Amino acid sequence: MTDFAATKRLFHLPEGIVYLDGNSLGPLPRAAPARLEGTLRDEWGEMLITGWNRAGWMDQPRRTGDRVGRLIGAEAGHVVMGDTLSIKVWQALAAALELRPDRRVILSDSGNFPSDLYMAEGLAGLLDKGHELRVVEPEALAEHITDEVAVALITEVDYRTGRLHDMRALTAKAHAAGALTVWDLAHSAGALPVDLSGAGADFAVGCTYKYLNGGPGAPAFIYVAPRHADHARPALSGWLGHAAPFAFEPRYRAGDGIERMRVGTPPVLALAALDAALDVWDGVDMAALRARSLELTALFIEEVEARCPRLQLVTPRAPDRRGSQVSFRFAEGYAAMQALIARGVIGDFRAPDIMRFGITPLYIDEADIRRAVDVLAEVMEGDLWDDPAYRARAAVT
Amino acid sequence: MTDFAATKRLFHLPEGIVYLDGNSLGPLPRAAPARLEGTLRDEWGEMLITGWNRAGWMDQPRRTGDRVGRLIGAEAGHVVMGDTLSIKVWQALAAALELRPDRRVILSDSGNFPSDLYMAEGLAGLLDKGHELRVVEPEALAEHITDEVAVALITEVDYRTGRLHDMRALTAKAHAAGALTVWDLAHSAGALPVDLSGAGADFAVGCTYKYLNGGPGAPAFIYVAPRHADHARPALSGWLGHAAPFAFEPRYRAGDGIERMRVGTPPVLALAALDAALDVWDGVDMAALRARSLELTALFIEEVEARCPRLQLVTPRAPDRRGSQVSFRFAEGYAAMQALIARGVIGDFRAPDIMRFGITPLYIDEADIRRAVDVLAEVMEGDLWDDPAYRARAAVT
């Protein structure tokens, strides 16, 4: 039984704030400053260059990768950290396309995060072999998985609506059609149980600064299924993915398995902060996390719908079809969110009209939800939003 | 007049150590721990998601880029930080190749860092259009710049020998042949004056954990000459290189100038450490740095040659042909370097037989050089290296 009152105490949460934006940037783990200071003073400061071996910096992308791997149902030794999520999307997609050389369709949906689509577009342009990035409505994704599709590039949880794709079913459908899958777990890792291995996912990528609380710009991760790990060709063939990086050979030879998805020098300081953040997860049972997430999101939906009739729910109501965020549509959403933030409830806004609230069970509890709804109801109340002067004022508060 | 005794005091250097490996990983700037703690506690901790604007995290890759830009002779607004050096090499090379669509040769030399060659090899393979990576001897580089060459990918200072290429002459030769240049400044930035603008360089990339002391895995930088900045197409087309990242448009539109070379979310913590490290450079005159570097390297060469006859200099003797490191060849170099490190003088070893010493004027002074030579002479002295038992012992000390 996970003690969420205890996990909440492991975070620094500013006085008077209800933070419902941990799906964008998680808060500071209390242990992170001391951990980072140790990395700076005791490792970098004292060990200097020898820290690469003595402090284990060189292997940290794999060690930390395994810690993330446990949270996403990856086989041990098949996740590695590094770079940014956009780079990891590109890397996974390039490798996947090469495993399906006779197909030309990259399938994705309009609920995918734009950077994933941009990276796919850039890769298709570079390859110049007629690849088509086919972007369909999220609900129509399954029916578009045909034998034309080389790779389905899917973000499991929609960054705007919080809608959850069925990873197992879509992966099975892709495999039946002879296609591969690249799953983006940006809004899944740490938000809900993920079972990459059980679902048969081919590739997966994600970031660690959202639900995993690794800090602004924390490193990304990549997973390659064991059956592909020694066949996937790394297009970004950097020295740390080489079979023998310190032999300084003139030609590239891909390292074993997930090692080949490493590119350049690991971001040691960022990995230290992330590692401190991952300590919080050590005692967390993912099923308990999911139960609490669904309980809190359900409460939030119920209370907001009861008290804020102007707001229209866009997150699926069915528990098995949503992640750990709740979004509402409101034409004056930008102004309303500014007003809310000014009153100490931090969510965020996504154009054109989405008010987005991340419900992160590690540090959000029922009292936070009730307080957030109270403030939201106050912001939304009465006939104020029919008054242009009020709307203008709210926008600049 | 730069006060190098003062800059030395700005670094933490472990007691009893002479650190001649700052060309691999610079030491800890004394200001870095407090700076990073402030970024963690006052920015991430208190501002949470609002730090992207309030603490200026989003613009930091450009701000820090300009600080690096000053040290490498870049025009203001044409350098941006992010990713790793390998990624930046790839990005520059991909953009450059696209500017020379009718040519198929990527020219480089065997003194280039292997990761640069690996990335070029990976890119050529991915493009699958018959690009040839032509790797020649460093001394033969100029004569191989012909009208077949699309791009010359050159590391200015050889990571093993310290040999310095003539950036101005090679760039002029490349341009005369209709080719472009990508300069890797890994061992140049902070090591000697670089004049990208004056030399007419097309692209340049580099890392910040060597002479710039940004910390293990510190972010890389990329420069694109103003004349190319709005034409270079970003193959790694991530959202932060988009003209309007937060409009979340479905299609990619490249941002203005150097902005388009951004890819994913900036590494905020690593940039904070780097920024503290760059403060040290504020008062440093690059001509004075170069003068001191040449003085110290000349002293080191002279003393080692006088006292360690077994060591064979591989760094060019002519001051204008070397960077800020000195390398010697010795068949038992690995063992000798281990013995040296065990005695508190830290250099490094590069296979098969190179003992490498970085002479970094910000914190290395004449006393350090003399002490290093004393210890090196002690390690090398007498007939010991003819004795297999001693060699074996030295290797494990």
Interface residues (C-beta under 8 A of the other chain):
Chain A: H12 P14 I17 Y19 D21 S24 L25 P27 L28 A32 P33 L36 E37 L40 R41 W44 G45 E46 L48 I49 T50 G51 W52 W57 G82 D83 T84 L85 S86 I87 W90 A94 S110 F113 P114 S115 L117 Y118 M119 E121 G122 L123 G125 L126 L127 D128 K129 V135 C207 Y209 G215 P216 G217 A218 P219 A220 R233 P234 A235 L236 S237 G238 W239 L240 H242 F246 A247 F248 E249 P250 R251 Y252 V263 G264 T265 P266 P267 V268 L269 A270 L271 A273 I341 I346 D348 R350 A351
Chain B: H12 P14 I17 Y19 D21 S24 L25 P27 L28 A32 P33 L36 E37 L40 R41 W44 G45 E46 L48 I49 T50 G51 W52 W57 G82 D83 T84 L85 S86 I87 W90 A94 S110 F113 P114 S115 L117 Y118 M119 E121 G122 L123 G125 L126 L127 D128 K129 V135 C207 Y209 G215 P216 G217 A218 P219 A220 R233 P234 A235 L236 S237 G238 W239 L240 H242 F246 A247 F248 E249 P250 R251 Y252 V263 G264 T265 P266 P267 V268 L269 A270 L271 A273 I341 I346 D348 R350 A351
